[in-house]
Amino acid sequence: MIMKLVLLWVLGLWSVSGIDLSRSESFLSYLDEEVTMSPGSTTTLIVPLTLIQGAASKGAVCLDGTLPGYHLHRGFGSGANSWVIHLEGGGWCNTIRSCVFRKTTRRGSSKFMEKSINFTGILSNKAEENPDFYNWNRVRVRYCDGASFAGEGQNEANKLYFRGQRIWLAAMEELMAKGMQNANQAILSGCSAGGLASILHCDEFKNLFPETTKVKCLSDAGLFLDATNVAGGHTLRDMYEGVVTLQGVQKNLPSTCTSQKDPTSCFFPQNLVSNVKTPMFLLNAAYDAWQVDQSLIPSLADPHGLWRACKTDRSHCNSSQIQFFQVREKRYLVRE
């Protein structure tokens, strides 16, 4: 397996003002927000939503039971037989309450999804913005399950459907039928919770294709710290344990990990990447605003606001606070 890790050593990435990162009700990540907002520019490629009509018969439905969907823009020229699949991110839901809330949003129901979205970044059709993939078949798979496309189960009392794994399979089946089966090269990418999903499903994606197809994976901001917060708690581990248990994720985690570790540990990607056989590229900021806020310094762990200034502006961090970040960055650094 070829693996490369790119770390952006930019302290300013988490020095964000004017953004509310405290939406603990649904653990929605702001990392993936902008590119899924309603189209606001006529110069940006706008791609309509396609619902997977055959998904319901497979039980592959969003949290509220609606059909899952994706956005596809066809490739052309030299990229006509090449595909980029991007798995949307947007946090997780770990309790009945948070999942019930989530199903009233685009993260849990196609009823609330935008009917069309902007294609930017790796999905852009502009050669100057996206020189390597602008003319490939480019797909954004919408995220409406709350468990990184990995859950399996349901909660009858609250009419919640935890069908992330089935959504993944239904989306791949439909895209294969739409020409992806003929791909000569394919990339599975994802951001945030979608970046975790791209790791979880990387080898599954590779196995869809014949050996002659070149397949690689890209996880953007998909590594999450199993870290101790400033109060000595384990915010993200506790939340992940809820996701795994509530949504039946353990059924779909790699046995190469679950045979050695508990299911919650196997939802942390750092415990998965060494067993992924498909070439994978990992892109993660050394200082990630979402993880600083939700994992290392959640509001509940800082009741007196001692870290508030530091979270808002890194130049306001004292030496011990900077050391706190650096120790955790070194501990979780993955080398090539």
C-alpha positions as CSV (number, residue, x, y, z in Angstrom):
1,M,0.0,0.0,0.0
2,I,1.3,3.5,-0.9
3,M,0.3,6.1,1.7
4,K,1.2,9.7,2.0
5,L,0.1,12.2,4.6
6,V,0.1,15.9,3.9
7,L,-0.1,18.1,7.0
8,L,-0.9,21.8,6.7
9,W,1.2,23.5,9.3
10,V,-1.1,26.5,9.5
11,L,-2.1,27.6,13.0
12,G,-4.5,30.1,11.5
13,L,-6.8,27.4,10.2
14,W,-8.4,27.2,13.6
15,S,-8.4,30.9,14.3
16,V,-11.9,31.4,13.0
17,S,-14.1,34.3,14.0
18,G,-17.8,34.7,13.4
19,I,-18.5,31.0,13.0
20,D,-20.6,29.1,15.5
21,L,-19.0,25.7,16.1
22,S,-21.1,24.8,19.1
23,R,-23.9,22.9,17.4
24,S,-23.6,19.9,19.7
25,E,-27.2,19.0,19.1
26,S,-26.3,17.4,15.8
27,F,-22.5,17.5,15.6
28,L,-22.7,19.1,12.2
29,S,-19.3,20.1,10.9
30,Y,-18.8,23.4,9.2
31,L,-16.0,22.0,7.2
32,D,-18.3,20.9,4.4
33,E,-20.9,23.7,4.6
34,E,-20.0,26.2,1.9
35,V,-19.9,23.9,-1.1
36,T,-23.4,22.6,-0.5
37,M,-25.1,26.0,0.0
38,S,-27.6,27.0,-2.6
39,P,-26.0,28.2,-5.8
40,G,-25.1,31.9,-5.7
41,S,-22.9,32.3,-8.7
42,T,-23.8,32.0,-12.4
43,T,-20.1,31.3,-13.2
44,T,-19.9,28.2,-11.1
45,L,-21.1,24.9,-12.4
46,I,-24.5,24.0,-10.9
47,V,-25.5,20.3,-10.9
48,P,-29.0,19.0,-10.1
49,L,-29.8,16.4,-7.4
50,T,-30.6,12.9,-8.5
51,L,-32.5,10.6,-6.1
52,I,-31.8,6.9,-6.2
53,Q,-35.2,5.6,-7.2
54,G,-34.5,1.9,-6.5
55,A,-33.0,2.6,-3.1
56,A,-36.1,2.1,-1.0
57,S,-36.6,-1.5,-2.1
58,K,-33.1,-2.2,-0.7
59,G,-33.8,-0.4,2.5
60,A,-31.2,2.2,1.5
61,V,-32.9,5.3,2.9
62,C,-32.0,8.5,4.8
63,L,-32.6,8.8,8.5
64,D,-36.2,9.8,7.9
65,G,-36.9,7.1,5.3
66,T,-36.6,9.4,2.2
67,L,-34.5,8.4,-0.8
68,P,-30.8,9.2,-0.8
69,G,-29.3,11.1,-3.7
70,Y,-26.2,12.3,-5.5
71,H,-25.1,15.0,-8.0
72,L,-23.4,13.8,-11.2
73,H,-21.6,15.8,-13.9
74,R,-20.4,13.8,-16.9
75,G,-16.8,13.7,-18.0
76,F,-15.6,14.4,-21.5
77,G,-12.6,14.1,-23.7
78,S,-9.6,12.4,-22.0
79,G,-11.6,12.1,-18.8
80,A,-14.7,10.4,-20.3
81,N,-13.8,7.1,-18.6
82,S,-12.4,8.5,-15.4
83,W,-14.4,9.0,-12.2
84,V,-14.2,11.0,-9.0
85,I,-16.7,10.0,-6.3
86,H,-16.9,12.5,-3.4
87,L,-18.6,11.5,-0.2
88,E,-20.2,14.5,1.5
89,G,-19.4,15.2,5.1
90,G,-21.2,16.8,8.0
91,G,-20.7,15.3,11.4
92,W,-22.6,12.5,13.0
93,C,-25.6,11.8,15.3
94,N,-25.0,9.7,18.4
95,T,-28.3,9.8,20.3
96,I,-32.0,9.4,19.5
97,R,-32.4,13.1,20.2
98,S,-29.6,14.3,17.9
99,C,-30.7,11.9,15.1
100,V,-34.4,13.0,15.4
101,F,-33.1,16.6,15.0
102,R,-30.8,15.6,12.2
103,K,-33.6,14.1,10.1
104,T,-35.2,17.6,9.9
105,T,-32.1,18.8,8.0
106,R,-30.4,18.1,4.7
107,R,-28.1,15.8,6.7
108,G,-30.9,13.4,7.4
109,S,-33.5,13.8,4.8
110,S,-33.5,14.4,1.0
111,K,-36.7,16.5,1.5
112,F,-34.4,19.3,2.8
113,M,-31.5,18.8,0.4
114,E,-30.8,21.5,-2.2
115,K,-32.2,20.7,-5.6
116,S,-28.9,21.7,-7.1
117,I,-25.4,22.6,-5.8
118,N,-22.2,24.3,-6.9
119,F,-19.4,22.0,-8.1
120,T,-16.1,23.5,-6.9
121,G,-12.7,22.3,-5.8
122,I,-12.1,18.7,-6.9
123,L,-15.5,18.7,-8.5
124,S,-15.0,21.9,-10.6
125,N,-15.2,21.8,-14.4
126,K,-12.6,24.6,-14.8
127,A,-9.2,23.4,-15.8
128,E,-7.5,26.4,-14.0
129,E,-9.2,25.4,-10.7
130,N,-9.1,21.6,-11.1
131,P,-6.4,20.7,-13.6
132,D,-6.3,17.0,-12.9
133,F,-10.0,16.2,-12.7
134,Y,-12.0,18.9,-14.4
135,N,-13.1,16.7,-17.3
136,W,-13.6,13.5,-15.3
137,N,-17.1,12.2,-14.3
138,R,-17.5,13.9,-11.0
139,V,-20.0,12.8,-8.4
140,R,-21.1,14.2,-5.0
141,V,-22.9,11.6,-2.9
142,R,-25.2,13.3,-0.4
143,Y,-24.8,12.4,3.3
144,C,-28.0,11.7,5.1
145,D,-27.4,8.8,7.6
146,G,-25.2,10.4,10.3
147,A,-22.7,7.5,10.6
148,S,-20.2,8.1,7.8
149,F,-22.1,5.8,5.4
150,A,-21.6,2.8,7.8
151,G,-24.7,2.2,9.9
152,E,-27.1,-0.7,9.8
153,G,-30.3,-0.8,11.9
154,Q,-33.4,1.3,12.8
155,N,-35.4,2.7,15.7
156,E,-39.1,2.0,15.1
157,A,-40.3,4.2,18.0
158,N,-38.8,7.3,16.5
159,K,-39.0,6.3,12.9
160,L,-35.2,6.5,12.4
161,Y,-33.4,4.5,9.7
162,F,-29.7,3.8,10.2
163,R,-28.9,2.7,6.7
164,G,-25.6,4.3,5.8
165,Q,-24.0,1.1,4.5
166,R,-27.0,0.4,2.3
167,I,-26.9,3.9,1.0
168,W,-23.3,3.5,0.1
169,L,-24.0,0.2,-1.8
170,A,-27.1,1.6,-3.5
171,A,-25.2,4.7,-4.7
172,M,-22.3,2.6,-6.0
173,E,-24.6,0.2,-7.8
174,E,-26.4,3.0,-9.6
175,L,-23.2,4.7,-10.6
176,M,-21.7,1.5,-11.9
177,A,-24.8,1.1,-14.0
178,K,-24.4,4.7,-15.3
179,G,-20.9,3.9,-16.7
180,M,-18.5,3.8,-13.8
181,Q,-18.1,0.1,-14.4
182,N,-16.1,1.0,-17.5
183,A,-13.7,3.4,-15.7
184,N,-10.1,3.1,-16.4
185,Q,-9.3,5.1,-13.3
186,A,-11.3,6.1,-10.3
187,I,-10.9,8.1,-7.0
188,L,-13.0,7.9,-3.9
189,S,-12.7,11.1,-1.9
190,G,-14.5,12.6,1.1
191,C,-14.3,15.5,3.5
192,S,-14.7,15.4,7.3
193,A,-17.2,12.7,8.1
194,G,-17.0,11.9,4.4
195,G,-13.3,11.7,4.7
196,L,-13.7,9.0,7.4
197,A,-16.2,7.2,5.1
198,S,-13.6,7.3,2.3
199,I,-11.2,5.4,4.5
200,L,-13.9,2.9,5.7
201,H,-15.0,2.1,2.2
202,C,-11.7,2.5,0.3
203,D,-11.0,-1.2,-0.3
204,E,-14.7,-1.9,-1.0
205,F,-14.5,0.8,-3.7
206,K,-11.4,-0.9,-5.2
207,N,-13.2,-4.2,-5.2
208,L,-15.9,-2.9,-7.5
209,F,-13.5,-2.7,-10.4
210,P,-11.4,-5.1,-12.4
211,E,-7.7,-5.3,-11.6
212,T,-6.9,-3.2,-14.7
213,T,-8.7,-0.1,-13.2
214,K,-6.4,2.3,-11.4
215,V,-8.1,3.1,-8.0
216,K,-7.0,5.4,-5.3
217,C,-8.6,7.1,-2.3
218,L,-8.4,10.6,-0.8
219,S,-9.4,11.5,2.8
220,D,-9.7,15.2,3.4
221,A,-9.9,16.2,7.0
222,G,-11.0,12.7,7.9
223,L,-8.6,11.9,10.7
224,F,-10.1,12.5,14.2
225,L,-8.3,12.5,17.5
226,D,-9.0,10.0,20.1
227,A,-7.7,12.5,22.6
228,T,-8.2,13.7,26.1
229,N,-9.8,17.1,26.4
230,V,-8.6,20.0,28.6
231,A,-10.8,18.6,31.5
232,G,-9.5,15.1,31.2
233,G,-12.6,13.7,29.4
234,H,-12.9,12.0,26.1
235,T,-15.5,14.0,24.2
236,L,-15.1,12.5,20.7
237,R,-14.6,8.9,21.9
238,D,-17.8,9.2,24.0
239,M,-19.7,10.6,21.0
240,Y,-18.3,7.9,18.6
241,E,-19.3,5.2,21.0
242,G,-22.9,6.5,20.8
243,V,-22.7,6.6,17.0
244,V,-21.3,3.0,16.8
245,T,-23.8,1.6,19.3
246,L,-26.9,3.4,18.2
247,Q,-26.5,3.0,14.5
248,G,-25.1,-0.6,14.4
249,V,-21.9,0.5,12.9
250,Q,-19.9,-2.3,14.5
251,K,-21.5,-4.7,11.9
252,N,-19.7,-2.9,9.1
253,L,-16.3,-2.2,10.6
254,P,-13.3,-4.1,9.2
255,S,-12.7,-7.3,11.0
256,T,-8.9,-6.6,10.7
257,C,-9.5,-4.0,13.4
258,T,-12.5,-5.4,15.4
259,S,-10.6,-8.6,16.0
260,Q,-8.0,-6.6,17.9
261,K,-9.8,-3.5,19.2
262,D,-13.2,-2.5,20.5
263,P,-15.7,-1.2,17.9
264,T,-15.4,2.4,19.0
265,S,-11.7,2.4,18.5
266,C,-12.3,1.0,15.0
267,F,-14.3,4.0,14.1
268,F,-11.2,6.1,14.6
269,P,-9.4,6.1,11.2
270,Q,-5.9,6.0,12.6
271,N,-6.7,2.4,13.6
272,L,-7.8,1.5,10.1
273,V,-5.4,3.0,7.7
274,S,-2.6,0.5,8.2
275,N,-4.8,-2.3,6.9
276,V,-6.2,-0.4,3.9
277,K,-4.7,-2.1,0.8
278,T,-5.7,0.5,-1.8
279,P,-3.4,3.5,-2.3
280,M,-4.6,6.3,-0.2
281,F,-3.8,10.0,0.3
282,L,-4.5,11.6,3.7
283,L,-4.9,15.4,4.0
284,N,-5.3,16.8,7.4
285,A,-4.6,20.2,9.1
286,A,-2.3,20.0,12.0
287,Y,-4.7,22.4,13.8
288,D,-8.3,21.6,12.8
289,A,-10.8,24.2,14.1
290,W,-13.6,21.6,14.4
291,Q,-11.5,19.2,16.4
292,V,-10.1,22.0,18.7
293,D,-13.6,23.1,19.5
294,Q,-15.5,19.7,19.7
295,S,-12.8,17.3,20.8
296,L,-10.0,19.1,22.7
297,I,-11.8,22.1,24.1
298,P,-15.5,21.6,24.1
299,S,-17.5,24.2,26.0
300,L,-18.5,21.7,28.7
301,A,-14.8,21.1,29.4
302,D,-14.1,24.8,29.8
303,P,-16.9,26.1,32.0
304,H,-14.9,29.1,33.2
305,G,-13.9,30.1,29.7
306,L,-10.1,29.9,30.4
307,W,-9.6,28.7,26.8
308,R,-12.0,31.0,25.1
309,A,-9.5,33.6,23.9
310,C,-7.1,30.9,22.8
311,K,-9.8,29.2,20.7
312,T,-10.8,32.5,19.1
313,D,-7.3,33.6,18.2
314,R,-4.2,31.5,18.5
315,S,-2.0,34.6,19.2
316,H,-3.9,34.8,22.6
317,C,-2.8,31.3,23.6
318,N,-0.2,31.1,26.4
319,S,2.8,28.8,26.3
320,S,1.1,26.0,28.2
321,Q,-1.9,26.1,25.9
322,I,0.4,25.9,22.8
323,Q,2.2,23.0,24.4
324,F,-1.1,21.2,24.9
325,F,-1.8,21.4,21.2
326,Q,1.7,20.4,20.1
327,V,1.8,17.3,22.4
328,R,-1.4,16.0,20.8
329,E,-0.3,16.9,17.3
330,K,2.9,14.9,17.8
331,R,1.1,12.0,19.4
332,Y,-1.3,11.5,16.5
333,L,1.1,12.3,13.6
334,V,1.1,9.5,11.0
335,R,4.3,9.3,9.0
336,E,4.7,8.1,5.4
